[in-house]
């Protein structure tokens, strides 16, 4: 799987909450954001299942 980089602007309070959540889950902040997005897409049935 290839990854694409892009700039993301996030409210400071939201970013701080994501940073803390990431630390609690032993993930990087970037990894946590990827996980949050993947979970949201999966729950909305908008992400193809991996083979």
ModelCIF file with pLDDT and N, C-alpha, C, O atoms, coordinates in Angstrom:
data_MODEL
#
_entry.id   MODEL 
#
_entity.id                         1 
_entity.type                       polymer 
_entity.pdbx_number_of_molecules   1 
#
_entity_poly.entity_id                      1 
_entity_poly.type                           'polypeptide(L)' 
_entity_poly.nstd_linkage                   no 
_entity_poly.nstd_monomer                   no 
_entity_poly.pdbx_seq_one_letter_code       
;(UNK)(UNK)(UNK)(UNK)(UNK)(UNK)(UNK)(UNK)(UNK)(UNK)(UNK)(UNK)(UNK)(UNK)(UNK)(UNK)
(UNK)(UNK)(UNK)(UNK)(UNK)(UNK)(UNK)(UNK)(UNK)(UNK)(UNK)(UNK)(UNK)(UNK)(UNK)(UNK)
(UNK)(UNK)(UNK)(UNK)(UNK)(UNK)(UNK)(UNK)(UNK)(UNK)(UNK)(UNK)(UNK)(UNK)(UNK)(UNK)
(UNK)(UNK)(UNK)
;
_entity_poly.pdbx_seq_one_letter_code_can   XXXXXXXXXXXXXXXXXXXXXXXXXXXXXXXXXXXXXXXXXXXXXXXXXXX 
_entity_poly.pdbx_strand_id                 A 
#
loop_
_entity_poly_seq.entity_id 
_entity_poly_seq.num 
_entity_poly_seq.mon_id 
_entity_poly_seq.hetero 
1 1  UNK n 
1 2  UNK n 
1 3  UNK n 
1 4  UNK n 
1 5  UNK n 
1 6  UNK n 
1 7  UNK n 
1 8  UNK n 
1 9  UNK n 
1 10 UNK n 
1 11 UNK n 
1 12 UNK n 
1 13 UNK n 
1 14 UNK n 
1 15 UNK n 
1 16 UNK n 
1 17 UNK n 
1 18 UNK n 
1 19 UNK n 
1 20 UNK n 
1 21 UNK n 
1 22 UNK n 
1 23 UNK n 
1 24 UNK n 
1 25 UNK n 
1 26 UNK n 
1 27 UNK n 
1 28 UNK n 
1 29 UNK n 
1 30 UNK n 
1 31 UNK n 
1 32 UNK n 
1 33 UNK n 
1 34 UNK n 
1 35 UNK n 
1 36 UNK n 
1 37 UNK n 
1 38 UNK n 
1 39 UNK n 
1 40 UNK n 
1 41 UNK n 
1 42 UNK n 
1 43 UNK n 
1 44 UNK n 
1 45 UNK n 
1 46 UNK n 
1 47 UNK n 
1 48 UNK n 
1 49 UNK n 
1 50 UNK n 
1 51 UNK n 
#
_struct_asym.id          A 
_struct_asym.entity_id   1 
#
loop_
_ma_qa_metric.id 
_ma_qa_metric.mode 
_ma_qa_metric.name 
_ma_qa_metric.software_group_id 
_ma_qa_metric.type 
1 global pLDDT . pLDDT 
2 local  pLDDT . pLDDT 
#
_ma_qa_metric_global.metric_id      1 
_ma_qa_metric_global.metric_value   93.39 
_ma_qa_metric_global.model_id       1 
_ma_qa_metric_global.ordinal_id     1 
#
loop_
_ma_qa_metric_local.label_asym_id 
_ma_qa_metric_local.label_comp_id 
_ma_qa_metric_local.label_seq_id 
_ma_qa_metric_local.metric_id 
_ma_qa_metric_local.metric_value 
_ma_qa_metric_local.model_id 
_ma_qa_metric_local.ordinal_id 
A UNK 1  2 75.00 1 1  
A UNK 2  2 91.00 1 2  
A UNK 3  2 91.00 1 3  
A UNK 4  2 93.00 1 4  
A UNK 5  2 94.00 1 5  
A UNK 6  2 93.00 1 6  
A UNK 7  2 95.00 1 7  
A UNK 8  2 95.00 1 8  
A UNK 9  2 97.00 1 9  
A UNK 10 2 96.00 1 10 
A UNK 11 2 97.00 1 11 
A UNK 12 2 98.00 1 12 
A UNK 13 2 98.00 1 13 
A UNK 14 2 98.00 1 14 
A UNK 15 2 98.00 1 15 
A UNK 16 2 98.00 1 16 
A UNK 17 2 98.00 1 17 
A UNK 18 2 98.00 1 18 
A UNK 19 2 98.00 1 19 
A UNK 20 2 98.00 1 20 
A UNK 21 2 98.00 1 21 
A UNK 22 2 98.00 1 22 
A UNK 23 2 98.00 1 23 
A UNK 24 2 98.00 1 24 
A UNK 25 2 96.00 1 25 
A UNK 26 2 98.00 1 26 
A UNK 27 2 97.00 1 27 
A UNK 28 2 97.00 1 28 
A UNK 29 2 97.00 1 29 
A UNK 30 2 96.00 1 30 
A UNK 31 2 96.00 1 31 
A UNK 32 2 98.00 1 32 
A UNK 33 2 97.00 1 33 
A UNK 34 2 96.00 1 34 
A UNK 35 2 96.00 1 35 
A UNK 36 2 97.00 1 36 
A UNK 37 2 96.00 1 37 
A UNK 38 2 93.00 1 38 
A UNK 39 2 94.00 1 39 
A UNK 40 2 96.00 1 40 
A UNK 41 2 95.00 1 41 
A UNK 42 2 93.00 1 42 
A UNK 43 2 94.00 1 43 
A UNK 44 2 95.00 1 44 
A UNK 45 2 94.00 1 45 
A UNK 46 2 94.00 1 46 
A UNK 47 2 85.00 1 47 
A UNK 48 2 81.00 1 48 
A UNK 49 2 74.00 1 49 
A UNK 50 2 68.00 1 50 
A UNK 51 2 59.00 1 51 
#
loop_
_atom_site.group_PDB 
_atom_site.id 
_atom_site.type_symbol 
_atom_site.label_atom_id 
_atom_site.label_alt_id 
_atom_site.label_comp_id 
_atom_site.label_asym_id 
_atom_site.label_entity_id 
_atom_site.label_seq_id 
_atom_site.pdbx_PDB_ins_code 
_atom_site.Cartn_x 
_atom_site.Cartn_y 
_atom_site.Cartn_z 
_atom_site.occupancy 
_atom_site.B_iso_or_equiv 
_atom_site.pdbx_formal_charge 
_atom_site.auth_seq_id 
_atom_site.auth_comp_id 
_atom_site.auth_asym_id 
_atom_site.auth_atom_id 
_atom_site.pdbx_PDB_model_num 
ATOM 1   N N  . UNK A 1 1  ? 0.855   -1.177  0.000  1.00 75.00 ? 1  UNK A N  1 
ATOM 2   C CA . UNK A 1 1  ? 0.000   0.000   0.000  1.00 75.00 ? 1  UNK A CA 1 
ATOM 3   C C  . UNK A 1 1  ? 0.896   1.233   0.000  1.00 75.00 ? 1  UNK A C  1 
ATOM 4   O O  . UNK A 1 1  ? 1.793   1.362   0.833  1.00 75.00 ? 1  UNK A O  1 
ATOM 5   N N  . UNK A 1 2  ? 0.647   2.123   -0.927 1.00 91.00 ? 2  UNK A N  1 
ATOM 6   C CA . UNK A 1 2  ? 1.423   3.351   -0.981 1.00 91.00 ? 2  UNK A CA 1 
ATOM 7   C C  . UNK A 1 2  ? 0.701   4.436   -0.175 1.00 91.00 ? 2  UNK A C  1 
ATOM 8   O O  . UNK A 1 2  ? -0.525  4.421   -0.062 1.00 91.00 ? 2  UNK A O  1 
ATOM 9   N N  . UNK A 1 3  ? 1.455   5.359   0.374  1.00 91.00 ? 3  UNK A N  1 
ATOM 10  C CA . UNK A 1 3  ? 0.859   6.421   1.185  1.00 91.00 ? 3  UNK A CA 1 
ATOM 11  C C  . UNK A 1 3  ? 1.080   7.760   0.513  1.00 91.00 ? 3  UNK A C  1 
ATOM 12  O O  . UNK A 1 3  ? 2.111   7.984   -0.121 1.00 91.00 ? 3  UNK A O  1 
ATOM 13  N N  . UNK A 1 4  ? 0.112   8.648   0.652  1.00 93.00 ? 4  UNK A N  1 
ATOM 14  C CA . UNK A 1 4  ? 0.178   9.978   0.073  1.00 93.00 ? 4  UNK A CA 1 
ATOM 15  C C  . UNK A 1 4  ? 0.293   10.996  1.204  1.00 93.00 ? 4  UNK A C  1 
ATOM 16  O O  . UNK A 1 4  ? -0.430  10.916  2.197  1.00 93.00 ? 4  UNK A O  1 
ATOM 17  N N  . UNK A 1 5  ? 1.187   11.934  1.050  1.00 94.00 ? 5  UNK A N  1 
ATOM 18  C CA . UNK A 1 5  ? 1.374   12.990  2.048  1.00 94.00 ? 5  UNK A CA 1 
ATOM 19  C C  . UNK A 1 5  ? 0.542   14.213  1.668  1.00 94.00 ? 5  UNK A C  1 
ATOM 20  O O  . UNK A 1 5  ? 0.388   14.538  0.491  1.00 94.00 ? 5  UNK A O  1 
ATOM 21  N N  . UNK A 1 6  ? 0.010   14.883  2.690  1.00 93.00 ? 6  UNK A N  1 
ATOM 22  C CA . UNK A 1 6  ? -0.702  16.137  2.451  1.00 93.00 ? 6  UNK A CA 1 
ATOM 23  C C  . UNK A 1 6  ? -0.753  16.921  3.752  1.00 93.00 ? 6  UNK A C  1 
ATOM 24  O O  . UNK A 1 6  ? -0.634  16.353  4.837  1.00 93.00 ? 6  UNK A O  1 
ATOM 25  N N  . UNK A 1 7  ? -0.932  18.230  3.634  1.00 95.00 ? 7  UNK A N  1 
ATOM 26  C CA . UNK A 1 7  ? -1.025  19.102  4.807  1.00 95.00 ? 7  UNK A CA 1 
ATOM 27  C C  . UNK A 1 7  ? -2.436  19.021  5.385  1.00 95.00 ? 7  UNK A C  1 
ATOM 28  O O  . UNK A 1 7  ? -3.416  18.954  4.644  1.00 95.00 ? 7  UNK A O  1 
ATOM 29  N N  . UNK A 1 8  ? -2.526  19.027  6.687  1.00 95.00 ? 8  UNK A N  1 
ATOM 30  C CA . UNK A 1 8  ? -3.822  18.965  7.357  1.00 95.00 ? 8  UNK A CA 1 
ATOM 31  C C  . UNK A 1 8  ? -3.865  20.047  8.438  1.00 95.00 ? 8  UNK A C  1 
ATOM 32  O O  . UNK A 1 8  ? -3.002  20.092  9.314  1.00 95.00 ? 8  UNK A O  1 
ATOM 33  N N  . UNK A 1 9  ? -4.848  20.894  8.369  1.00 97.00 ? 9  UNK A N  1 
ATOM 34  C CA . UNK A 1 9  ? -5.012  21.932  9.388  1.00 97.00 ? 9  UNK A CA 1 
ATOM 35  C C  . UNK A 1 9  ? -6.056  21.452  10.385 1.00 97.00 ? 9  UNK A C  1 
ATOM 36  O O  . UNK A 1 9  ? -7.173  21.093  10.012 1.00 97.00 ? 9  UNK A O  1 
ATOM 37  N N  . UNK A 1 10 ? -5.672  21.452  11.664 1.00 96.00 ? 10 UNK A N  1 
ATOM 38  C CA . UNK A 1 10 ? -6.553  20.955  12.722 1.00 96.00 ? 10 UNK A CA 1 
ATOM 39  C C  . UNK A 1 10 ? -6.539  21.954  13.871 1.00 96.00 ? 10 UNK A C  1 
ATOM 40  O O  . UNK A 1 10 ? -5.496  22.512  14.212 1.00 96.00 ? 10 UNK A O  1 
ATOM 41  N N  . UNK A 1 11 ? -7.693  22.169  14.454 1.00 97.00 ? 11 UNK A N  1 
ATOM 42  C CA . UNK A 1 11 ? -7.820  23.020  15.632 1.00 97.00 ? 11 UNK A CA 1 
ATOM 43  C C  . UNK A 1 11 ? -6.847  22.534  16.718 1.00 97.00 ? 11 UNK A C  1 
ATOM 44  O O  . UNK A 1 11 ? -6.672  21.327  16.886 1.00 97.00 ? 11 UNK A O  1 
ATOM 45  N N  . UNK A 1 12 ? -6.225  23.437  17.439 1.00 98.00 ? 12 UNK A N  1 
ATOM 46  C CA . UNK A 1 12 ? -5.235  23.088  18.463 1.00 98.00 ? 12 UNK A CA 1 
ATOM 47  C C  . UNK A 1 12 ? -5.804  22.149  19.528 1.00 98.00 ? 12 UNK A C  1 
ATOM 48  O O  . UNK A 1 12 ? -5.121  21.223  19.967 1.00 98.00 ? 12 UNK A O  1 
ATOM 49  N N  . UNK A 1 13 ? -7.031  22.383  19.939 1.00 98.00 ? 13 UNK A N  1 
ATOM 50  C CA . UNK A 1 13 ? -7.657  21.549  20.967 1.00 98.00 ? 13 UNK A CA 1 
ATOM 51  C C  . UNK A 1 13 ? -7.877  20.109  20.453 1.00 98.00 ? 13 UNK A C  1 
ATOM 52  O O  . UNK A 1 13 ? -7.658  19.137  21.176 1.00 98.00 ? 13 UNK A O  1 
ATOM 53  N N  . UNK A 1 14 ? -8.308  20.006  19.206 1.00 98.00 ? 14 UNK A N  1 
ATOM 54  C CA . UNK A 1 14 ? -8.505  18.690  18.591 1.00 98.00 ? 14 UNK A CA 1 
ATOM 55  C C  . UNK A 1 14 ? -7.164  17.981  18.463 1.00 98.00 ? 14 UNK A C  1 
ATOM 56  O O  . UNK A 1 14 ? -7.057  16.793  18.766 1.00 98.00 ? 14 UNK A O  1 
ATOM 57  N N  . UNK A 1 15 ? -6.137  18.705  18.015 1.00 98.00 ? 15 UNK A N  1 
ATOM 58  C CA . UNK A 1 15 ? -4.817  18.102  17.851 1.00 98.00 ? 15 UNK A CA 1 
ATOM 59  C C  . UNK A 1 15 ? -4.266  17.616  19.195 1.00 98.00 ? 15 UNK A C  1 
ATOM 60  O O  . UNK A 1 15 ? -3.684  16.533  19.271 1.00 98.00 ? 15 UNK A O  1 
ATOM 61  N N  . UNK A 1 16 ? -4.443  18.397  20.233 1.00 98.00 ? 16 UNK A N  1 
ATOM 62  C CA . UNK A 1 16 ? -3.973  18.002  21.563 1.00 98.00 ? 16 UNK A CA 1 
ATOM 63  C C  . UNK A 1 16 ? -4.680  16.728  22.028 1.00 98.00 ? 16 UNK A C  1 
ATOM 64  O O  . UNK A 1 16 ? -4.055  15.846  22.617 1.00 98.00 ? 16 UNK A O  1 
ATOM 65  N N  . UNK A 1 17 ? -5.984  16.637  21.762 1.00 98.00 ? 17 UNK A N  1 
ATOM 66  C CA . UNK A 1 17 ? -6.737  15.441  22.143 1.00 98.00 ? 17 UNK A CA 1 
ATOM 67  C C  . UNK A 1 17 ? -6.243  14.220  21.363 1.00 98.00 ? 17 UNK A C  1 
ATOM 68  O O  . UNK A 1 17 ? -6.136  13.128  21.921 1.00 98.00 ? 17 UNK A O  1 
ATOM 69  N N  . UNK A 1 18 ? -5.944  14.403  20.075 1.00 98.00 ? 18 UNK A N  1 
ATOM 70  C CA . UNK A 1 18 ? -5.436  13.295  19.257 1.00 98.00 ? 18 UNK A CA 1 
ATOM 71  C C  . UNK A 1 18 ? -4.051  12.878  19.747 1.00 98.00 ? 18 UNK A C  1 
ATOM 72  O O  . UNK A 1 18 ? -3.754  11.686  19.827 1.00 98.00 ? 18 UNK A O  1 
ATOM 73  N N  . UNK A 1 19 ? -3.206  13.849  20.072 1.00 98.00 ? 19 UNK A N  1 
ATOM 74  C CA . UNK A 1 19 ? -1.866  13.534  20.596 1.00 98.00 ? 19 UNK A CA 1 
ATOM 75  C C  . UNK A 1 19 ? -1.951  12.705  21.870 1.00 98.00 ? 19 UNK A C  1 
ATOM 76  O O  . UNK A 1 19 ? -1.217  11.729  22.027 1.00 98.00 ? 19 UNK A O  1 
ATOM 77  N N  . UNK A 1 20 ? -2.845  13.088  22.781 1.00 98.00 ? 20 UNK A N  1 
ATOM 78  C CA . UNK A 1 20 ? -2.986  12.354  24.037 1.00 98.00 ? 20 UNK A CA 1 
ATOM 79  C C  . UNK A 1 20 ? -3.528  10.949  23.775 1.00 98.00 ? 20 UNK A C  1 
ATOM 80  O O  . UNK A 1 20 ? -3.039  9.975   24.348 1.00 98.00 ? 20 UNK A O  1 
ATOM 81  N N  . UNK A 1 21 ? -4.521  10.846  22.923 1.00 98.00 ? 21 UNK A N  1 
ATOM 82  C CA . UNK A 1 21 ? -5.096  9.549   22.566 1.00 98.00 ? 21 UNK A CA 1 
ATOM 83  C C  . UNK A 1 21 ? -4.018  8.654   21.957 1.00 98.00 ? 21 UNK A C  1 
ATOM 84  O O  . UNK A 1 21 ? -3.921  7.473   22.291 1.00 98.00 ? 21 UNK A O  1 
ATOM 85  N N  . UNK A 1 22 ? -3.213  9.222   21.063 1.00 98.00 ? 22 UNK A N  1 
ATOM 86  C CA . UNK A 1 22 ? -2.127  8.463   20.428 1.00 98.00 ? 22 UNK A CA 1 
ATOM 87  C C  . UNK A 1 22 ? -1.141  7.948   21.483 1.00 98.00 ? 22 UNK A C  1 
ATOM 88  O O  . UNK A 1 22 ? -0.730  6.789   21.434 1.00 98.00 ? 22 UNK A O  1 
ATOM 89  N N  . UNK A 1 23 ? -0.770  8.788   22.414 1.00 98.00 ? 23 UNK A N  1 
ATOM 90  C CA . UNK A 1 23 ? 0.151   8.376   23.472 1.00 98.00 ? 23 UNK A CA 1 
ATOM 91  C C  . UNK A 1 23 ? -0.462  7.258   24.317 1.00 98.00 ? 23 UNK A C  1 
ATOM 92  O O  . UNK A 1 23 ? 0.229   6.309   24.686 1.00 98.00 ? 23 UNK A O  1 
ATOM 93  N N  . UNK A 1 24 ? -1.744  7.367   24.620 1.00 98.00 ? 24 UNK A N  1 
ATOM 94  C CA . UNK A 1 24 ? -2.437  6.335   25.398 1.00 98.00 ? 24 UNK A CA 1 
ATOM 95  C C  . UNK A 1 24 ? -2.457  4.991   24.663 1.00 98.00 ? 24 UNK A C  1 
ATOM 96  O O  . UNK A 1 24 ? -2.461  3.935   25.297 1.00 98.00 ? 24 UNK A O  1 
ATOM 97  N N  . UNK A 1 25 ? -2.469  5.032   23.322 1.00 96.00 ? 25 UNK A N  1 
ATOM 98  C CA . UNK A 1 25 ? -2.536  3.821   22.492 1.00 96.00 ? 25 UNK A CA 1 
ATOM 99  C C  . UNK A 1 25 ? -1.162  3.395   21.976 1.00 96.00 ? 25 UNK A C  1 
ATOM 100 O O  . UNK A 1 25 ? -1.052  2.444   21.202 1.00 96.00 ? 25 UNK A O  1 
ATOM 101 N N  . UNK A 1 26 ? -0.102  4.111   22.413 1.00 98.00 ? 26 UNK A N  1 
ATOM 102 C CA . UNK A 1 26 ? 1.279   3.828   21.985 1.00 98.00 ? 26 UNK A CA 1 
ATOM 103 C C  . UNK A 1 26 ? 1.434   3.928   20.468 1.00 98.00 ? 26 UNK A C  1 
ATOM 104 O O  . UNK A 1 26 ? 2.110   3.109   19.846 1.00 98.00 ? 26 UNK A O  1 
ATOM 105 N N  . UNK A 1 27 ? 0.797   4.946   19.885 1.00 97.00 ? 27 UNK A N  1 
ATOM 106 C CA . UNK A 1 27 ? 0.915   5.223   18.456 1.00 97.00 ? 27 UNK A CA 1 
ATOM 107 C C  . UNK A 1 27 ? 1.501   6.624   18.281 1.00 97.00 ? 27 UNK A C  1 
ATOM 108 O O  . UNK A 1 27 ? 1.490   7.436   19.206 1.00 97.00 ? 27 UNK A O  1 
ATOM 109 N N  . UNK A 1 28 ? 2.007   6.890   17.086 1.00 97.00 ? 28 UNK A N  1 
ATOM 110 C CA . UNK A 1 28 ? 2.392   8.258   16.741 1.00 97.00 ? 28 UNK A CA 1 
ATOM 111 C C  . UNK A 1 28 ? 1.106   9.043   16.485 1.00 97.00 ? 28 UNK A C  1 
ATOM 112 O O  . UNK A 1 28 ? 0.042   8.463   16.268 1.00 97.00 ? 28 UNK A O  1 
ATOM 113 N N  . UNK A 1 29 ? 1.222   10.351  16.512 1.00 97.00 ? 29 UNK A N  1 
ATOM 114 C CA . UNK A 1 29 ? 0.052   11.178  16.212 1.00 97.00 ? 29 UNK A CA 1 
ATOM 115 C C  . UNK A 1 29 ? -0.428  10.898  14.787 1.00 97.00 ? 29 UNK A C  1 
ATOM 116 O O  . UNK A 1 29 ? -1.630  10.780  14.548 1.00 97.00 ? 29 UNK A O  1 
ATOM 117 N N  . UNK A 1 30 ? 0.502   10.791  13.848 1.00 96.00 ? 30 UNK A N  1 
ATOM 118 C CA . UNK A 1 30 ? 0.137   10.486  12.468 1.00 96.00 ? 30 UNK A CA 1 
ATOM 119 C C  . UNK A 1 30 ? -0.552  9.124   12.378 1.00 96.00 ? 30 UNK A C  1 
ATOM 120 O O  . UNK A 1 30 ? -1.566  8.981   11.695 1.00 96.00 ? 30 UNK A O  1 
ATOM 121 N N  . UNK A 1 31 ? -0.005  8.135   13.063 1.00 96.00 ? 31 UNK A N  1 
ATOM 122 C CA . UNK A 1 31 ? -0.604  6.799   13.071 1.00 96.00 ? 31 UNK A CA 1 
ATOM 123 C C  . UNK A 1 31 ? -2.007  6.818   13.651 1.00 96.00 ? 31 UNK A C  1 
ATOM 124 O O  . UNK A 1 31 ? -2.888  6.101   13.176 1.00 96.00 ? 31 UNK A O  1 
ATOM 125 N N  . UNK A 1 32 ? -2.218  7.632   14.673 1.00 98.00 ? 32 UNK A N  1 
ATOM 126 C CA . UNK A 1 32 ? -3.541  7.725   15.296 1.00 98.00 ? 32 UNK A CA 1 
ATOM 127 C C  . UNK A 1 32 ? -4.543  8.347   14.329 1.00 98.00 ? 32 UNK A C  1 
ATOM 128 O O  . UNK A 1 32 ? -5.679  7.882   14.225 1.00 98.00 ? 32 UNK A O  1 
ATOM 129 N N  . UNK A 1 33 ? -4.126  9.396   13.621 1.00 97.00 ? 33 UNK A N  1 
ATOM 130 C CA . UNK A 1 33 ? -5.018  10.038  12.654 1.00 97.00 ? 33 UNK A CA 1 
ATOM 131 C C  . UNK A 1 33 ? -5.368  9.045   11.545 1.00 97.00 ? 33 UNK A C  1 
ATOM 132 O O  . UNK A 1 33 ? -6.524  8.967   11.129 1.00 97.00 ? 33 UNK A O  1 
ATOM 133 N N  . UNK A 1 34 ? -4.382  8.287   11.065 1.00 96.00 ? 34 UNK A N  1 
ATOM 134 C CA . UNK A 1 34 ? -4.656  7.263   10.041 1.00 96.00 ? 34 UNK A CA 1 
ATOM 135 C C  . UNK A 1 34 ? -5.657  6.236   10.568 1.00 96.00 ? 34 UNK A C  1 
ATOM 136 O O  . UNK A 1 34 ? -6.577  5.842   9.852  1.00 96.00 ? 34 UNK A O  1 
ATOM 137 N N  . UNK A 1 35 ? -5.480  5.804   11.810 1.00 96.00 ? 35 UNK A N  1 
ATOM 138 C CA . UNK A 1 35 ? -6.375  4.815   12.410 1.00 96.00 ? 35 UNK A CA 1 
ATOM 139 C C  . UNK A 1 35 ? -7.797  5.370   12.532 1.00 96.00 ? 35 UNK A C  1 
ATOM 140 O O  . UNK A 1 35 ? -8.765  4.687   12.198 1.00 96.00 ? 35 UNK A O  1 
ATOM 141 N N  . UNK A 1 36 ? -7.918  6.606   13.010 1.00 97.00 ? 36 UNK A N  1 
ATOM 142 C CA . UNK A 1 36 ? -9.242  7.245   13.160 1.00 97.00 ? 36 UNK A CA 1 
ATOM 143 C C  . UNK A 1 36 ? -9.945  7.306   11.805 1.00 97.00 ? 36 UNK A C  1 
ATOM 144 O O  . UNK A 1 36 ? -11.123 6.964   11.697 1.00 97.00 ? 36 UNK A O  1 
ATOM 145 N N  . UNK A 1 37 ? -9.225  7.739   10.777 1.00 96.00 ? 37 UNK A N  1 
ATOM 146 C CA . UNK A 1 37 ? -9.817  7.837   9.440  1.00 96.00 ? 37 UNK A CA 1 
ATOM 147 C C  . UNK A 1 37 ? -10.216 6.459   8.910  1.00 96.00 ? 37 UNK A C  1 
ATOM 148 O O  . UNK A 1 37 ? -11.304 6.300   8.357  1.00 96.00 ? 37 UNK A O  1 
ATOM 149 N N  . UNK A 1 38 ? -9.350  5.473   9.074  1.00 93.00 ? 38 UNK A N  1 
ATOM 150 C CA . UNK A 1 38 ? -9.652  4.116   8.613  1.00 93.00 ? 38 UNK A CA 1 
ATOM 151 C C  . UNK A 1 38 ? -10.877 3.549   9.308  1.00 93.00 ? 38 UNK A C  1 
ATOM 152 O O  . UNK A 1 38 ? -11.731 2.941   8.662  1.00 93.00 ? 38 UNK A O  1 
ATOM 153 N N  . UNK A 1 39 ? -10.972 3.742   10.616 1.00 94.00 ? 39 UNK A N  1 
ATOM 154 C CA . UNK A 1 39 ? -12.131 3.255   11.374 1.00 94.00 ? 39 UNK A CA 1 
ATOM 155 C C  . UNK A 1 39 ? -13.420 3.929   10.912 1.00 94.00 ? 39 UNK A C  1 
ATOM 156 O O  . UNK A 1 39 ? -14.450 3.273   10.755 1.00 94.00 ? 39 UNK A O  1 
ATOM 157 N N  . UNK A 1 40 ? -13.357 5.239   10.696 1.00 96.00 ? 40 UNK A N  1 
ATOM 158 C CA . UNK A 1 40 ? -14.546 5.967   10.241 1.00 96.00 ? 40 UNK A CA 1 
ATOM 159 C C  . UNK A 1 40 ? -14.978 5.474   8.863  1.00 96.00 ? 40 UNK A C  1 
ATOM 160 O O  . UNK A 1 40 ? -16.169 5.288   8.614  1.00 96.00 ? 40 UNK A O  1 
ATOM 161 N N  . UNK A 1 41 ? -14.016 5.264   7.969  1.00 95.00 ? 41 UNK A N  1 
ATOM 162 C CA . UNK A 1 41 ? -14.333 4.760   6.620  1.00 95.00 ? 41 UNK A CA 1 
ATOM 163 C C  . UNK A 1 41 ? -14.882 3.339   6.682  1.00 95.00 ? 41 UNK A C  1 
ATOM 164 O O  . UNK A 1 41 ? -15.818 3.007   5.955  1.00 95.00 ? 41 UNK A O  1 
ATOM 165 N N  . UNK A 1 42 ? -14.318 2.507   7.533  1.00 93.00 ? 42 UNK A N  1 
ATOM 166 C CA . UNK A 1 42 ? -14.787 1.134   7.670  1.00 93.00 ? 42 UNK A CA 1 
ATOM 167 C C  . UNK A 1 42 ? -16.226 1.104   8.195  1.00 93.00 ? 42 UNK A C  1 
ATOM 168 O O  . UNK A 1 42 ? -17.067 0.376   7.667  1.00 93.00 ? 42 UNK A O  1 
ATOM 169 N N  . UNK A 1 43 ? -16.502 1.887   9.225  1.00 94.00 ? 43 UNK A N  1 
ATOM 170 C CA . UNK A 1 43 ? -17.850 1.924   9.805  1.00 94.00 ? 43 UNK A CA 1 
ATOM 171 C C  . UNK A 1 43 ? -18.883 2.470   8.817  1.00 94.00 ? 43 UNK A C  1 
ATOM 172 O O  . UNK A 1 43 ? -20.049 2.076   8.848  1.00 94.00 ? 43 UNK A O  1 
ATOM 173 N N  . UNK A 1 44 ? -18.449 3.376   7.943  1.00 95.00 ? 44 UNK A N  1 
ATOM 174 C CA . UNK A 1 44 ? -19.347 3.934   6.930  1.00 95.00 ? 44 UNK A CA 1 
ATOM 175 C C  . UNK A 1 44 ? -19.418 3.045   5.682  1.00 95.00 ? 44 UNK A C  1 
ATOM 176 O O  . UNK A 1 44 ? -20.086 3.374   4.702  1.00 95.00 ? 44 UNK A O  1 
ATOM 177 N N  . UNK A 1 45 ? -18.712 1.915   5.746  1.00 94.00 ? 45 UNK A N  1 
ATOM 178 C CA . UNK A 1 45 ? -18.657 0.973   4.621  1.00 94.00 ? 45 UNK A CA 1 
ATOM 179 C C  . UNK A 1 45 ? -18.170 1.639   3.337  1.00 94.00 ? 45 UNK A C  1 
ATOM 180 O O  . UNK A 1 45 ? -18.695 1.390   2.251  1.00 94.00 ? 45 UNK A O  1 
ATOM 181 N N  . UNK A 1 46 ? -17.171 2.477   3.483  1.00 94.00 ? 46 UNK A N  1 
ATOM 182 C CA . UNK A 1 46 ? -16.590 3.180   2.334  1.00 94.00 ? 46 UNK A CA 1 
ATOM 183 C C  . UNK A 1 46 ? -15.165 2.746   2.076  1.00 94.00 ? 46 UNK A C  1 
ATOM 184 O O  . UNK A 1 46 ? -14.499 3.313   1.210  1.00 94.00 ? 46 UNK A O  1 
ATOM 185 N N  . UNK A 1 47 ? -14.682 1.758   2.802  1.00 85.00 ? 47 UNK A N  1 
ATOM 186 C CA . UNK A 1 47 ? -13.323 1.274   2.633  1.00 85.00 ? 47 UNK A CA 1 
ATOM 187 C C  . UNK A 1 47 ? -13.388 -0.170  2.144  1.00 85.00 ? 47 UNK A C  1 
ATOM 188 O O  . UNK A 1 47 ? -14.084 -1.005  2.721  1.00 85.00 ? 47 UNK A O  1 
ATOM 189 N N  . UNK A 1 48 ? -12.652 -0.445  1.076  1.00 81.00 ? 48 UNK A N  1 
ATOM 190 C CA . UNK A 1 48 ? -12.631 -1.806  0.549  1.00 81.00 ? 48 UNK A CA 1 
ATOM 191 C C  . UNK A 1 48 ? -11.961 -2.729  1.545  1.00 81.00 ? 48 UNK A C  1 
ATOM 192 O O  . UNK A 1 48 ? -11.008 -2.335  2.217  1.00 81.00 ? 48 UNK A O  1 
ATOM 193 N N  . UNK A 1 49 ? -12.450 -3.954  1.648  1.00 74.00 ? 49 UNK A N  1 
ATOM 194 C CA . UNK A 1 49 ? -11.832 -4.931  2.539  1.00 74.00 ? 49 UNK A CA 1 
ATOM 195 C C  . UNK A 1 49 ? -10.500 -5.362  1.979  1.00 74.00 ? 49 UNK A C  1 
ATOM 196 O O  . UNK A 1 49 ? -10.353 -5.553  0.772  1.00 74.00 ? 49 UNK A O  1 
ATOM 197 N N  . UNK A 1 50 ? -9.513  -5.517  2.876  1.00 68.00 ? 50 UNK A N  1 
ATOM 198 C CA . UNK A 1 50 ? -8.200  -5.993  2.457  1.00 68.00 ? 50 UNK A CA 1 
ATOM 199 C C  . UNK A 1 50 ? -8.255  -7.487  2.229  1.00 68.00 ? 50 UNK A C  1 
ATOM 200 O O  . UNK A 1 50 ? -8.962  -8.213  2.927  1.00 68.00 ? 50 UNK A O  1 
ATOM 201 N N  . UNK A 1 51 ? -7.498  -7.937  1.241  1.00 59.00 ? 51 UNK A N  1 
ATOM 202 C CA . UNK A 1 51 ? -7.463  -9.371  0.943  1.00 59.00 ? 51 UNK A CA 1 
ATOM 203 C C  . UNK A 1 51 ? -6.327  -10.041 1.672  1.00 59.00 ? 51 UNK A C  1 
ATOM 204 O O  . UNK A 1 51 ? -6.139  -11.251 1.544  1.00 59.00 ? 51 UNK A O  1 
#
